[in-house]
């Protein structure tokens, strides 16, 4: 099987999973929370173990505290996945707003360059998206349960389409290179 076919199949699989995830966003959101909880538990355990091996009292204390916090968060996410999902969705809302504001401020430092408008528009869109999420949360807090799954599904769709386009690019790339070699 050629490389481009592998990329095409991977892209189509990502699109299919993206559609599946968008069909059950709450389930996908909880799955993201559970995976995050497991990763936090693993990271926290490694951080605690690392805390006993680092030099210096301050480093040991900081490492142990960080490990304990990660262990607590991981256990909390696994013990209460719906509340963990609400927490992660709220963090995403805050990150969208903060990132959008930061990009708008950054865009003014790029005034007069070709990067001003794309950076400004990107920041404004992040702020608008955070505002839309906040509006829905105000009217129906259950929306937060679906947010992570919706974002995951959309990302999988975008990723899938990107892989499909890349596959066709790779398929056509050798033909273009052969044509250029013959012309030279």
KOLKELO-187051 format. One record per residue: residue in three letters; x, y, z of N, C-alpha, C in turn. Coordinates in Angstrom, 3 decimals, decimal comma. Each point is the difference from the previous one (the first is absolute). Example, Ala and Ser with C-alpha at 12.3 -4.5 7.8 and 13.67 -1.06 7.14 Angstrom:
# residues 2
   resn        n_X        n_Y        n_Z       ca_X       ca_Y       ca_Z        c_X        c_Y        c_Z
    ALA     13,190     -5,690      7,800     -0,890      1,190      0,000      0,900      1,200      0,000
    SER     -0,350      1,050     -0,720      0,820      1,190      0,060     -0,770      1,090      0,730
//
This chain:
# residues 184
   resn        n_X        n_Y        n_Z       ca_X       ca_Y       ca_Z        c_X        c_Y        c_Z
    UNK      0,848     -1,169      0,000     -0,848      1,169      0,000      0,899      1,239      0,000
    UNK     -0,294      0,922     -0,876      0,836      1,196     -0,107     -0,274      0,969      1,153
    UNK      0,951      0,927      0,203     -0,091      0,938      1,116     -1,252      0,870     -0,078
    UNK     -0,333      0,468     -1,179     -1,133      0,903     -0,116     -1,298     -0,695      0,376
    UNK     -0,109     -1,279     -0,284     -1,215     -0,754      0,360     -0,098     -0,133      1,520
    UNK      1,140     -0,215      0,665     -0,005     -0,083      1,459     -0,472      1,319      0,617
    UNK      0,502      1,117     -0,522     -0,426      1,308      0,506     -1,481      0,238     -0,285
    UNK     -0,455     -0,417     -1,174     -1,407      0,150     -0,366     -0,884     -0,796      0,955
    UNK      0,369     -1,250      0,272     -0,786     -0,833      0,912     -0,006      0,581      1,415
    UNK      1,147      0,495      0,440      0,075      0,623      1,316     -0,896      1,238      0,063
    UNK      0,003      0,792     -1,054     -0,853      1,185     -0,060     -1,475     -0,360      0,014
    UNK     -0,377     -1,003     -0,767     -1,396     -0,430     -0,033     -0,431     -0,573      1,352
    UNK      0,906     -0,708      0,661     -0,287     -0,534      1,328     -0,196      1,143      1,001
    UNK      0,832      1,028     -0,081     -0,134      1,156      0,884     -1,327      0,713     -0,245
    UNK     -0,398      0,123     -1,251     -1,293      0,619     -0,322     -1,139     -0,832      0,572
    UNK      0,071     -1,319     -0,163     -1,055     -0,875      0,525     -0,106      0,119      1,519
    UNK      1,156     -0,011      0,697     -0,019      0,138      1,457     -0,485      1,392      0,407
    UNK      0,346      1,016     -0,776     -0,478      1,350      0,287     -1,515      0,073     -0,062
    UNK     -0,593     -0,639     -1,008     -1,455     -0,034     -0,121     -0,605     -0,771      1,178
    UNK      0,630     -1,129      0,356     -0,464     -0,801      1,136      0,044      0,810      1,293
    UNK      1,105      0,706      0,222      0,153      0,801      1,219     -1,036      1,126      0,034
    UNK     -0,252      0,647     -1,138     -1,003      1,063     -0,034     -1,397     -0,548      0,258
    UNK     -0,207     -1,294     -0,284     -1,293     -0,630      0,278     -0,207     -0,288      1,479
    UNK      1,074     -0,085      0,759     -0,093     -0,274      1,438      1,011      0,862      0,747
    UNK     -0,190      1,322     -0,014      1,021      0,881      0,580      0,157     -0,133      1,516
    UNK     -1,065     -0,319      0,720      0,122     -0,130      1,453      0,864     -1,208      0,339
    UNK     -0,223     -1,115     -0,701      0,808     -1,206      0,220      1,466      0,292     -0,314
    UNK      0,243      0,703     -1,109      1,376      0,349     -0,374      0,617      0,943      1,034
    UNK     -0,787      0,943      0,512      0,506      0,928      1,020      0,426     -0,747      1,254
    UNK     -0,824     -0,932      0,428      0,332     -0,782      1,200      1,233     -0,868     -0,275
    UNK      0,096     -0,544     -1,216      1,183     -0,804     -0,353      1,266      0,848      0,060
    UNK     -0,069      1,237     -0,487      1,148      0,910      0,071      0,367      0,249      1,464
    UNK     -0,993      0,174      0,840      0,244      0,238      1,422      0,661     -1,209      0,654
    UNK     -0,472     -1,202     -0,332      0,575     -1,218      0,580      1,458     -0,159     -0,449
    UNK      0,265      0,225     -1,282      1,382     -0,093     -0,498      0,872      1,044      0,695
    UNK     -0,522      1,203      0,163      0,745      1,050      0,704      0,280     -0,421      1,438
    UNK     -0,979     -0,611      0,646      0,196     -0,470      1,369      1,095     -1,048      0,098
    UNK     -0,003     -0,946     -0,940      1,032     -1,039     -0,005      1,380      0,618     -0,226
    UNK      0,090      0,918     -0,950      1,288      0,649     -0,274      0,474      0,830      1,194
    UNK     -0,922      0,650      0,692      0,378      0,758      1,195      0,492     -0,931      1,109
    UNK     -0,644     -1,157      0,146      0,465     -0,965      1,004      1,410     -0,486     -0,311
    UNK      0,242     -0,339     -1,254      1,329     -0,475     -0,401      1,035      1,106      0,204
    UNK     -0,325      1,210     -0,468      0,934      1,125      0,154      0,253      0,315      1,461
    UNK     -1,049     -0,020      0,800      0,155      0,288      1,424      0,872     -1,025      0,694
    UNK     -0,209     -1,288     -0,328      0,825     -1,049      0,607      1,462      0,173     -0,390
    UNK      0,247      0,285     -1,276      1,386      0,207     -0,448      0,613      1,235      0,651
    UNK     -0,816      1,035      0,183      0,487      1,231      0,638      0,369     -0,263      1,454
    UNK     -0,821     -0,776      0,702      0,300     -0,321      1,401      1,283     -0,822      0,091
    UNK      0,115     -1,019     -0,861      1,222     -0,818     -0,012      1,210      0,877     -0,313
    UNK     -0,168      0,884     -0,980      1,085      0,922     -0,354      0,334      0,952      1,135
    UNK     -0,986      0,319      0,815      0,223      0,899      1,128      0,992     -0,548      1,012
    UNK      0,070     -1,314      0,093      0,939     -0,602      0,941      1,415     -0,079     -0,563
    UNK      0,143      0,234     -1,303      1,320     -0,138     -0,619      0,665      1,333     -0,326
    UNK     -0,743      1,116      0,081      0,589      1,294     -0,362      0,863      0,538      1,129
    UNK      0,901      0,883     -0,356      0,906      0,631      0,960     -0,668      1,235      0,598
    UNK      0,266      0,284      1,222     -0,471      1,222      0,645     -1,350     -0,171      0,666
    UNK     -0,136      0,560      1,182     -1,239     -0,121      0,767     -1,160      0,696     -0,705
    UNK      0,247      1,193     -0,525     -1,053      0,747     -0,693     -0,529     -0,750     -1,212
    UNK      0,914     -0,574     -0,777     -0,406     -0,765     -1,178     -0,801     -1,236      0,397
    UNK      0,425     -0,656      1,064     -0,720     -1,190      0,476     -1,428      0,368      0,404
    UNK     -0,121      1,068      0,789     -1,319      0,406      0,486     -0,907      0,386     -1,172
    UNK      0,520      0,823     -0,919     -0,787      0,422     -1,157     -0,427     -1,190     -0,840
    UNK      0,916     -0,915     -0,248     -0,304     -1,180     -0,801     -1,047     -0,874      0,675
    UNK      0,121     -0,184      1,297     -0,970     -0,817      0,738     -1,382      0,656      0,029
    UNK     -0,025      1,319      0,174     -1,286      0,711      0,001     -0,661     -0,094     -1,373
    UNK      0,770      0,239     -1,061     -0,557     -0,094     -1,364     -0,509     -1,416     -0,286
    UNK      0,756     -0,995      0,430     -0,421     -1,384     -0,188     -1,283     -0,307      0,751
    UNK     -0,089      0,495      1,236     -1,207     -0,220      0,794     -1,221      0,673     -0,634
    UNK      0,185      1,219     -0,533     -1,105      0,707     -0,661     -0,455     -0,780     -1,232
    UNK      0,955     -0,479     -0,805     -0,368     -0,776     -1,192     -0,703     -1,298      0,383
    UNK      0,486     -0,668      1,024     -0,659     -1,224      0,471     -1,428      0,295      0,460
    UNK     -0,176      1,097      0,741     -1,330      0,378      0,470     -0,933      0,299     -1,172
    UNK      0,477      0,793     -0,960     -0,832      0,335     -1,164     -0,345     -1,248     -0,808
    UNK      0,980     -0,855     -0,231     -0,246     -1,227     -0,757     -1,031     -0,875      0,688
    UNK      0,156     -0,188      1,317     -0,960     -0,815      0,743     -1,387      0,653     -0,021
    UNK     -0,037      1,322      0,141     -1,266      0,729     -0,015     -0,709     -0,159     -1,349
    UNK      0,750      0,119     -1,090     -0,603     -0,160     -1,331     -0,540     -1,408     -0,204
    UNK      0,716     -0,997      0,512     -0,452     -1,380     -0,159     -1,161     -0,321      0,942
    UNK      0,012      0,581      1,186     -1,048     -0,276      0,981     -1,307      0,726     -0,342
    UNK      0,105      1,188     -0,598     -1,173      0,811     -0,364      0,168      0,519     -1,433
    UNK     -0,157     -0,872     -1,006      0,291      0,424     -1,380     -0,900      1,116     -0,530
    UNK     -1,267      0,059      0,413     -0,864      1,073     -0,500      0,441      1,356      0,540
    UNK      0,349      0,058      1,272      0,497      1,261      0,570      1,360      0,353     -0,596
    UNK      0,823     -1,021     -0,277      1,288      0,244     -0,650     -0,181      0,566     -1,398
    UNK     -1,022     -0,494     -0,693     -0,293      0,510     -1,342     -0,396      1,462      0,069
    UNK     -0,827      0,359      0,974     -0,381      1,412      0,166      1,220      0,859      0,314
    UNK      0,902     -0,522      0,804      1,221      0,737      0,340      0,860      0,218     -1,237
    UNK      0,226     -1,065     -0,783      0,826      0,126     -1,213     -0,636      0,957     -1,007
    UNK     -1,316     -0,069     -0,145     -0,684      0,893     -0,941      0,119      1,454      0,456
    UNK     -0,081      0,230      1,291      0,159      1,355      0,525      1,417      0,511     -0,243
    UNK      0,978     -0,869      0,184      1,395      0,381     -0,271      0,158      0,366     -1,484
    UNK     -0,620     -0,773     -0,897      0,079      0,299     -1,434     -0,641      1,354     -0,293
    UNK     -1,136      0,277      0,614     -0,655      1,292     -0,172      0,941      1,135      0,408
    UNK      0,643     -0,146      1,138      0,928      1,028      0,496      1,199      0,138     -0,943
    UNK      0,527     -1,135     -0,484      1,145      0,053     -0,916     -0,366      0,664     -1,325
    UNK     -1,203     -0,259     -0,522     -0,434      0,666     -1,235     -0,051      1,506      0,207
    UNK     -0,589      0,426      1,115     -0,125      1,434      0,262      1,378      0,630      0,179
    UNK      0,848     -0,608      0,826      1,334      0,560      0,256      0,841      0,005     -1,275
    UNK     -0,045     -1,086     -0,769      0,762     -0,066     -1,245     -0,479      1,027     -1,009
    UNK     -1,311      0,186     -0,070     -0,557      0,993     -0,917      0,424      1,409      0,367
    UNK     -0,084      0,323      1,276      0,413      1,335      0,458      1,489      0,207     -0,273
    UNK      0,801     -1,021      0,280      1,449      0,114     -0,230      0,305      0,222     -1,483
    UNK     -0,721     -0,696     -0,893      0,255      0,180     -1,435     -0,453      1,365     -0,489
    UNK     -1,088      0,524      0,536     -0,436      1,346     -0,390      1,050      1,020      0,423
    UNK      0,508     -0,123      1,222      1,046      0,914      0,474      1,258     -0,151     -0,861
    UNK      0,369     -1,237     -0,283      1,184     -0,265     -0,828     -0,165      0,580     -1,399
    UNK     -1,227     -0,047     -0,534     -0,213      0,494     -1,364      0,357      1,478     -0,124
    UNK     -0,221      0,792      1,066      0,333      1,420     -0,062      1,505      0,229     -0,064
    UNK      0,769     -0,956      0,484      1,449      0,097     -0,128      0,439     -0,339     -1,419
    UNK     -0,888     -0,605     -0,767      0,312     -0,377     -1,387     -0,625      0,965     -1,000
    UNK     -0,542      1,096      0,487     -0,668      0,957     -0,877      0,938      0,452     -1,113
    UNK     -0,522      0,019     -1,215      0,799      0,382     -1,149      0,688     -1,177     -0,678
    UNK     -0,174     -1,202      0,543      0,586     -1,189     -0,626     -1,127     -0,860     -0,565
    UNK      0,398     -1,006     -0,758     -0,981     -0,905     -0,592     -0,655     -0,910      1,037
    UNK      0,528     -0,017      1,231     -0,504     -0,896      1,034     -1,043      0,657      0,908
    UNK     -0,205      1,319     -0,175     -0,929      0,716      0,883     -1,412     -0,568     -0,066
    UNK     -0,604     -0,002     -1,183     -1,396     -0,423     -0,123     -0,224     -1,482      0,317
    UNK      0,845     -0,920     -0,497     -0,238     -1,407      0,389      0,077     -0,221      1,512
    UNK      0,958      0,667      0,660      0,129     -0,153      1,451     -1,193      0,641      0,703
    UNK     -0,415      1,168     -0,450     -1,150      0,693      0,583     -1,271     -0,833     -0,160
    UNK     -0,245     -0,499     -1,199     -1,208     -0,796     -0,266      0,014     -1,283      0,821
    UNK      1,157     -0,648      0,080      0,115     -1,218      0,797     -0,341      0,271      1,461
    UNK      0,510      1,086      0,542     -0,294      0,358      1,383     -1,468      0,311      0,218
    UNK     -0,576      0,762     -0,909     -1,417      0,353      0,122     -0,871     -1,250     -0,080
    UNK      0,327     -0,911     -0,907     -0,790     -1,234     -0,119      0,084     -0,844      1,272
    UNK      1,165     -0,056      0,629      0,129     -0,743      1,265     -0,850      0,644      1,093
    UNK     -0,002      1,324      0,047     -0,807      0,709      1,000     -1,487     -0,240     -0,262
    UNK     -0,405      0,072     -1,269     -1,399     -0,248     -0,360     -0,400     -1,430      0,363
    UNK      0,867     -0,970     -0,308     -0,295     -1,394      0,337     -0,146     -0,168      1,509
    UNK      0,894      0,606      0,772     -0,115     -0,064      1,461     -1,308      0,640      0,452
    UNK     -0,378      1,108     -0,628     -1,265      0,661      0,340     -1,206     -0,866     -0,318
    UNK      0,043     -0,681     -1,139     -1,107     -0,900     -0,372     -0,112     -1,132      1,008
    UNK      1,131     -0,588      0,353     -0,013     -1,085      0,988     -0,547      0,520      1,324
    UNK      0,459      1,178      0,428     -0,444      0,583      1,262     -1,508      0,260     -0,024
    UNK     -0,512      0,474     -1,139     -1,432      0,267     -0,135     -0,805     -1,283      0,170
    UNK      0,452     -1,070     -0,648     -0,703     -1,276      0,128      0,106     -0,550      1,414
    UNK      1,132      0,193      0,636      0,177     -0,482      1,370     -0,971      0,725      0,919
    UNK     -0,191      1,302     -0,246     -0,936      0,772      0,817     -1,426     -0,497     -0,133
    UNK     -0,382     -0,421     -1,200     -1,372     -0,460     -0,203     -0,160     -1,490      0,290
    UNK      1,047     -0,797     -0,239     -0,073     -1,445      0,223      1,381     -0,526      0,377
    UNK      0,272     -0,166      1,284      1,330     -0,461      0,439      0,377     -1,375     -0,563
    UNK     -0,975     -0,778     -0,427      0,283     -1,325     -0,554      0,770      0,080     -1,317
    UNK     -0,010      1,178     -0,624      0,736      0,176     -1,252      1,478     -0,284      0,208
    UNK      0,514      0,344      1,171      1,417     -0,238      0,281      0,356     -1,482     -0,111
    UNK     -0,968     -0,881      0,287      0,275     -1,434     -0,100      0,286     -0,423     -1,434
    UNK     -0,547      0,727     -0,958      0,182     -0,354     -1,408      1,173      0,700     -0,659
    UNK      0,478      1,101      0,570      1,000      0,855     -0,651      1,259     -0,768     -0,387
    UNK      0,577     -0,763      0,936      1,240     -0,722     -0,310     -0,216     -0,981     -1,150
    UNK     -1,113     -0,719      0,024     -0,294     -0,956     -1,067     -0,196      0,678     -1,346
    UNK     -0,678      1,139      0,019     -0,214      0,738     -1,257      1,338      0,471     -0,562
    UNK      0,841      0,574      0,863      1,316      0,459     -0,464      0,843     -1,163     -0,504
    UNK     -0,043     -1,130      0,708      0,741     -1,178     -0,442     -0,501     -0,477     -1,355
    UNK     -1,322     -0,062     -0,171     -0,570     -0,433     -1,279      0,379      0,922     -1,140
    UNK     -0,062      1,301      0,239      0,371      0,971     -1,037      1,476     -0,142     -0,345
    UNK      0,855     -0,141      1,015      1,435     -0,171     -0,242      0,262     -1,272     -0,808
    UNK     -0,709     -1,072      0,312      0,189     -1,248     -0,745     -0,435      0,166     -1,456
    UNK     -1,078      0,742     -0,225     -0,428      0,267     -1,380      1,049      0,821     -0,744
    UNK      0,469      1,084      0,616      1,025      0,837     -0,642      1,265     -0,810     -0,267
    UNK      0,408     -0,793      0,980      1,179     -0,843     -0,156     -0,205     -0,993     -1,146
    UNK     -1,164     -0,614     -0,044     -0,291     -0,969     -1,057      0,041      0,623     -1,386
    UNK     -0,639      1,157     -0,155      0,029      0,669     -1,302      1,426      0,414     -0,364
    UNK      0,758      0,459      0,994      1,398      0,350     -0,265      0,809     -1,196     -0,471
    UNK     -0,230     -1,159      0,624      0,715     -1,218     -0,416     -0,425     -0,459     -1,395
    UNK     -1,277      0,126     -0,313     -0,477     -0,369     -1,341      0,654      0,900     -1,041
    UNK      0,022      1,307      0,252      0,634      0,924     -0,944      1,489     -0,298     -0,136
    UNK      0,646     -0,317      1,117      1,422     -0,336     -0,046      0,236     -1,274     -0,816
    UNK     -0,901     -0,969      0,160      0,132     -1,253     -0,750     -0,031      0,264     -1,497
    UNK     -0,934      0,825     -0,443     -0,082      0,304     -1,432      1,196      0,827     -0,465
    UNK      0,521      0,848      0,892      1,209      0,756     -0,333      1,175     -0,962     -0,201
    UNK      0,137     -0,955      0,924      1,087     -0,982     -0,107     -0,170     -0,845     -1,251
    UNK     -1,231     -0,348     -0,311     -0,264     -0,814     -1,202      0,467      0,727     -1,259
    UNK     -0,236      1,296     -0,043      0,349      0,781     -1,184      1,429      0,518      0,023
    UNK      0,632      0,037      1,168      1,349      0,553      0,120      1,033     -0,745     -0,845
    UNK      0,049     -1,332      0,015      1,009     -0,681     -0,822     -0,180      0,277     -1,493
    UNK     -1,233      0,124     -0,447     -0,244      0,297     -1,410      0,538      1,372     -0,363
    UNK     -0,192      0,973      0,884      0,503      1,337     -0,255      1,523      0,025     -0,023
    UNK      0,627     -0,738      0,914      1,463     -0,045      0,060      0,574     -0,666     -1,242
    UNK     -0,672     -1,045     -0,480      0,466     -0,693     -1,209     -0,128      0,925     -1,204
    UNK     -1,090      0,747     -0,077     -0,198      0,930     -1,117      1,070      1,087      0,017
    UNK      0,302      0,537      1,178      1,013      1,056      0,105      1,383     -0,544     -0,380
    UNK      0,299     -1,235      0,351      1,303     -0,606     -0,318      0,147     -0,176     -1,507
    UNK     -1,090     -0,373     -0,680      0,054     -0,187     -1,452      0,190      1,340     -0,718
    UNK     -0,619      1,051      0,533      0,113      1,307     -0,635      1,388      0,589      0,168
    UNK      0,700     -0,346      1,042      1,327      0,552      0,275      1,019     -0,699     -0,827
//
